[in-house]
Amino acid sequence: MKRGLLKDLLIICLLLAVSQFAEAQCSICTRTAQQLGEQPAKGMNTGILYLAFVPMAIVGFISYKWWKNNRAVSDQ
């Protein structure tokens, strides 16, 4: 049990470390950001990542609950 938890925590930490370098712009947003300049482009990218976090967190929470419930049913 502890190995699985340690492995999950390691994966989460790795994903959080890599997510700093994520670019969240479509081709249209990239072109617009290039016209704005570097500072506004960074702000735009941060805003896109911020707006994408909430739906991803909701899907992750629902998936975790589904997985945990399915696991509990299969253990019986």
C-alpha positions in Angstrom: 0.0 0.0 0.0 2.8 2.4 0.9 4.7 1.8 -2.3 1.6 2.7 -4.4 1.1 5.9 -2.5 4.8 6.8 -2.8 4.7 6.1 -6.5 1.5 8.3 -6.9 3.1 11.2 -5.0 6.2 10.9 -7.1 4.2 11.1 -10.3 2.2 14.1 -9.0 5.4 15.9 -8.1 6.9 15.2 -11.5 3.8 16.5 -13.3 3.8 19.7 -11.2 7.5 20.3 -11.9 7.0 19.8 -15.7 3.8 21.9 -15.8 5.8 25.1 -15.3 7.0 24.8 -18.8 3.7 24.1 -20.4 2.5 26.3 -23.3 -1.3 26.6 -23.6 -1.8 28.5 -26.8 -3.6 27.5 -29.9 -2.3 28.8 -33.2 -4.6 31.8 -33.3 -3.7 32.8 -29.7 0.0 32.4 -30.5 -0.2 34.8 -33.4 -2.1 37.3 -31.3 0.4 37.0 -28.5 3.3 37.5 -30.9 1.7 40.8 -32.0 1.2 42.0 -28.4 4.8 41.5 -27.3 6.5 39.3 -24.7 5.1 40.4 -21.4 1.4 40.4 -22.6 2.0 37.0 -24.2 3.2 35.6 -20.9 0.2 37.0 -19.2 -2.1 35.5 -21.9 -0.5 32.1 -21.5 -0.8 32.2 -17.7 -4.5 33.2 -18.1 -5.1 30.3 -20.5 -3.5 27.8 -18.0 -5.4 29.3 -15.1 -8.8 28.9 -17.0 -7.9 25.3 -18.0 -7.1 24.3 -14.5 -10.6 24.2 -13.1 -12.2 21.9 -15.7 -9.1 19.6 -15.5 -9.4 19.5 -11.7 -13.1 18.7 -11.8 -12.5 15.8 -14.3 -9.6 14.6 -12.2 -11.7 14.6 -9.0 -14.6 12.8 -10.7 -12.2 10.2 -12.2 -10.6 9.6 -8.8 -13.9 9.1 -7.1 -15.1 6.7 -9.9 -11.8 4.8 -9.6 -12.0 4.6 -5.8 -15.6 3.5 -5.9 -14.9 0.9 -8.6 -12.0 -0.4 -6.6 -14.1 -0.7 -3.4 -16.8 -2.7 -5.3 -14.3 -5.1 -6.9 -12.7 -5.8 -3.5 -15.9 -7.2 -2.0 
